[in-house]
Amino acid sequence: MFTIETNGREIYGRLVTTGEYVYVQTIGERIHRIIPAEKQEIDGTKEELWIAPGLIDLQINGFAGYDLNMAEADLEQRVKAIGLMTREVLKSGTTSFCPTVITAGFEQIHSSLTAIRLACERDPFIDSCILGIHLEGPYLSEQDGPRGAHPLEHVKDPDWEEFCAWQEAAGGRIRMVTLAPERSGAVPMINKLVQAGILVCIGHCAASHDEITAAVDAGARMSTHLGNAAHSHLPRHPNYIWSQLAEDRLIPSIISDGHHLHPSVVKVMARAKNNHIVLVSDAVHLAYMQPGIYKTHVGGEVELLPSGRLQTVANPLVLAGAAVSLAECVQNFRQFTQSDLQTAFKLATLIPARLIGEPLIGDVQTNGLADILTFTWNEAEDKLNLKTVIKRGEMIFSAAKA
């Protein structure tokens, strides 16, 4: 049923992308063949083993205790943390991701970008997992609500020369930028970013309908965690959430952790966009940590609940970040929308892969990269049980050995 060999492997299961029973044969880093098969029982059980592409997360700030934006760490500590974090991320089912650097002073952003570059240059495995860097800020709204947890003292208008200095520090690895289209100089900045081949995202904004349209006309193609980083109260219409939902050229990312958006909102957004959306975890460093109370440099004293909700101790109604994996977001999306597995996985595999321009991942395809998950689905609990994670043909995680 599941064999491992020196230069390749053969995986039996049901493809999540088509529903077909197949053998997937890999050689080295690539998928060699996909062979149709008959339905079989696995180890004498009725459970079906599903085969899916490795998950792709376009927004991760940290994971398993490792923080990409830690201000107090020196460069070597940051480089080490990136390597350790990457391996923990892969164990959760995410095989490719964009480390996200958030608003801070020039030097701190420069240091974070440099650390990611060095981690990739020193370790080809890390480089294979990191698709590029997502720069979320500092060109964001200064208003409370839309600004979210980004520090007010560092938000500013777009500065191309500053960005170029950061891109140099990153070794050209910045592939996504989130900005607020109402900032002075935003549209010219979007034009330059698009010309440089960078995916521009609208986020942390208080933009008008016309400002959003102008940003999209200039080349913005994604909305960052739509529905979050917003005012507590908005005009009925128009407002910047409706305007982004109505804009057919924008693909929104959403955090379907069950805390950042109510399930009903996830369902409405999915229907409004005809499921043409991207799931992201937006995980912070406390994701996959034990429940408890922690002190952080962003939210102060926070509490991580067993449900994965991360909230401030001072006001439990206020979220202190996201703390679940992308696999859990896929699971929740299916529950919230009653969609099929193919649809739920597509939002965390094929759509983000195509959006960021990575044709060899996001699908289980002949000659594609062998980034593969196997899992079972517990129908009674409506829950995903991860079995194995394979990155470019290499077994990274096996539940049987964990």
N, C-alpha and C positions, 0 to 999 in steps of 0.2 A: 504493500500500500504506500509506503513512504520509505524510500531507500536513499542512502547517502553514499556517494562514491568520491574518489579522489578528485577528479576533474569535472564532475558533473553530478546531477541528481535528477531523480524522477519523482514527481509529485502527483498523486492521484487526488481528485476532488471535483467539486462542482464550481465552475467559473461564476463568480459573482456578476461579471459583466454580461453574460449570455444565458446563464442557467444551465449550460451544458455540462455533462460529465466528461472529464478529459484527463489525460496524462500530460503534464507540462514537463518537458525535458530541458534542462539547462546545461550548458557547457561554459565553464569559466564565468565571465560576467554577463553573458547573454542568454536569452531564451532561445533554445535551438529549434524545438518543435512543439506543437500543441496537437495531441493525437486524440480523436474522439474515443470515448470509452462507455462501457455499460455501467449502470448504477450498481454499486457494491456496498456491502456492510463493512464498517470499520471496526476491527477488533471485536466483532460479534455484537456491536451496539447498533441502535437505530439512528445514531447521530450522523448527520452529514458533515463531511469536511468541506468547507468552502475555501476557494482560492481567490485571492484578490490582489490587486496591485498594492505596493507599499503606499502608505498614506503620505500626503504632501501638505505640510503646514507652512503657510506663508507668513505666520506671525507667532514667534516664540521669544519671550523675554528672558526666560530662565526655566529650570526644571530640576526637580529632585535635589533642591538645596543649592544649586549653582545659578548665580545671577550674572547675566551678561552686562548689566549696567551698574555694577558695584563701584561706588566712587572711592572707597577706601583701599582697594586692592592695588598692588603694583602690577606692572605689565606681565611679568612671568606668572603671577597668580591668576591673572585673567586668562592667559593662554592655556594654562593647565585646566582651569574651570571649563573652558569651552570644550576641550577634549573629553573630559569626564561627563559633562552634560550631554554631549552628542551621543555617547554610548547608552546613557539612561533613556534618552528620547527614543532611540531605536528599539529598545526593549518594550516600549509602549505601543509599537506598531507604526510609528512615523519614520519613514526611511529617507525622506528628503525634507529639508526645512530652510526657512529664512530666519536667521537670528535677527532680532529686532533691537535696534539701538534707539533709545528714546531721548527726548529733550533734556539737554544739560548744557553746561558751559562748553566753549569751543574745545578746550584741552581734554575734558572728560570724554566727549564724543570722539575726538581724535584718538585717544588712548584705546577706547573700546573697539574702534574700527581697526586700529593697528593690531590689537590682540587677535581679532578674528582672522586677519590676513596672515599673521604669523602661524596661527594654529593650522590653517589650511596649507601653508607652504611647507610646514614641518611634517605633516601627516597626511599622505594621500587619501587615507580612509576618511578623515574628517572632511577633506576637500570634496570627496565624492558625495558626502551627505549634505553639505551646505550649498544650496542653489545660488545663493547670493544674499546680500544684506538688505534688510528692510529698514530704512531710515524713517522713523515715525517722529517728525518734528525736526527742528524746533520752530518750523514755519506754520504755527497753529494759532487758533483763536486764543485771545487773552481773556475771554469771558468765562466766568465760573459756570460749570456745567459742561459746555463744549470742550473746555480745556482738559477736563478730566483730572488725572493726577499729575499732569505735566507741570513742572514748576513755573510759576508766573514770571519770575525774574529772568528766565531764559527764552521765553517765546519771543519771536521777532518776525519781521518781514523777510521774504526770501532774499538770499544773497548768493549769486552764482559763483563768485570767486571763493567764498567760504566753502560752498559745496564742493568745488573742484579740489580744494585742499583736503577735504575729507575723503573724496574719491581717490585721491592719490595715496592717502594713508591706508585706504582699504584695498589698494592694488586693483582698482577698477571693479571691485566686487559689489558695490551698491547697485542693486537691480530694481529696487522699489523705493518710492518716496511718498509718504503721506503728508499732505499739506492742506491748509485752509484756503479755498479759492478767493475769499474776500480780502486777504492780505494784499497790501500794496505790492505790485510787481509779481503777483502770483501767475497771471496769464503768460507773460514773457518767460517766466521761470518754467512753466509747464512746457512751453514750446521747446526750450533748450533741453530739458530733460528727455522729452520724447525723441528729439533729434539724436540724443545720445543713446537711445535704445533702452531707456528706463521706463518701467511701468509706473505711471503716476496715479495716485489714489487720493480721493477726496476724504477727509476725515478731520475730527476735532474742529469742526467749523460751525459758524453761525451765518452761513452764506444765504443770500437771497436766491430766488428761483433763477433770475437772470445771471447771477454770478456763477451758479452751478452750470448753467447752460454754456456760458463762456468758457469755463474750465474744460468741459467735455469737448467743445468745439476745438479747443487748443490741443486735445489729445488725452485728457484724463480718462481712464478706463475702468477704474474700480472704486468702490466705496469701502472705507476701512471700518470694520465692526459697526455696521449700520444699526441705528437704534440706541447705541450707547454713546457716551460722551456728548450729551445733549442737555438742554435746559429741562428743568423739572416740568415747566409748563410751556406749551407752544401754541401759536395761533392754530385754529382749526385747519385753515388752508389759506394760502400756501404755507408750507414750512419746509425746512431743508430735508426732512425725512421723506415726506411725500414726493418732493421734487426729485430726489435721487431714485426712489422707487419707480417713478414715472419715466425716468430717462432710460430708454431702451439700450443706449450705448454703454451704460454703467452696469458692471457686475458687482453686487454687494458681497462683502464677506460678513458673516455673522458668527457670533459665539453662542452655540446651542448647548451651553452647559447646564441649562435649567435655572440659572440665577441671573445672568445678564439680560436675558429676554424671556418674557413669559411664553410658555408653549404656544399660546394663541397667536402671539406676535410672530413667532417663527413660522407658524402655519400660514399666516396671511402673507408674509414676505415671500415664502416659497411659491405660493399661488400667484402673487403679483408678478413675480419674475419667471414664472413657469419653470421653477426649479433650476434656473440658470444663475446660481449663486455659489459662493465658495465658503466652506466651513473652515474656520480657524480656531485654534485653542486660545490664542493670546495668553498662553500660560506664563505665570511668573515663577520665581524660583521656589515657591512653596508648593507647587504642583507635585503630587506623588509623595509628599511628606506626611508624617503621622499627624492626625488631628491634634490640635492644641493651640496654645497662645504663643505667638512669636513677636519679636520686635523687628521692624523693618525700617529701611531708610526712606521709604515713600509714604506708607500709611501709618507709621508709628506702631503702636501695639495693636496687633490683629489676631483674629481667631480663625483657625481652619477647622471647619466642622466635618464630621464623617461623610456628609453628603457631597463634599468638595466645595461648598460655599466658603468663600474667604471674605470676612467682614471685619470692620474696625471694632475694637472693644468699646470705644467711647460711644459709638452709635451703630448698633448691629444692623440698622437699615442701610448703612453705607457699605458698598462692596469695596474690597481692598485689592481687587485683581481677580484673574481667573486661575483656577487651580485644578483643572482636569486635563486629561490627554485628548488628543484629536479623535482617538478611537471612541472615547466616551461621548464626544460630541456627535459622531456618526450614529452611535447607538441611540442617543437622545433624539436626534433629528428624525430617525425612523419612527420612534415612539410618538413624537409630537405631531407628525404629519401623516402618520399611517402610510408612509411610502414603502416601496419595496426596497430590498437590499441593493439592487443595482443602482437605483436613483441615489440612495443615501451615500453609497461609496463613490459614485461619480463626482459628487460635490467636494470630496476630499482627495480625489485622485486625478481624473482626466481633466476636469475644468481648471483647477489651479495649474496643472502641467501645461495646458495649452495657453493659458493666460500669461504665464511668465516665459513661455517659449521653450519648453523642454519636451520635444516629441518622442524621446526614447523612454520616458517614464509615464506613469499615470494610467497604464493599460497593461494587460497581459497579452503580449503580441510577439510573434516570431521576429527574432533579431532585436527585440527591445531589451533594455537592461533588466537583469533578473532581480528586481526589487519586488519581493513577493511576500504576502501574508497567507497563513492558513488559520482558519478559525471555525468554531462551531457556534450555532445560534440556539440558545436556550429559549424555546418558544414559550414555555410556561412563565419564565421571568422576563421575557423579551430582552435578552441580554447577550452580548457578544463575549465569547470566551476565546481569547487569543491562544493559538497553539504554537505557531512558529513565526519567526521573522527572518527573512533572507534578504541580505543587501548585496547586490551585484554577485549573486551566486554563493555568498558566504553565509552560513548559519550564524545569526546573531543571538537569537533567543529561541529556546525550546521549553515549553511548559512542562514537558516530561522530565526535563533535567533541572528545572528551577527549584 
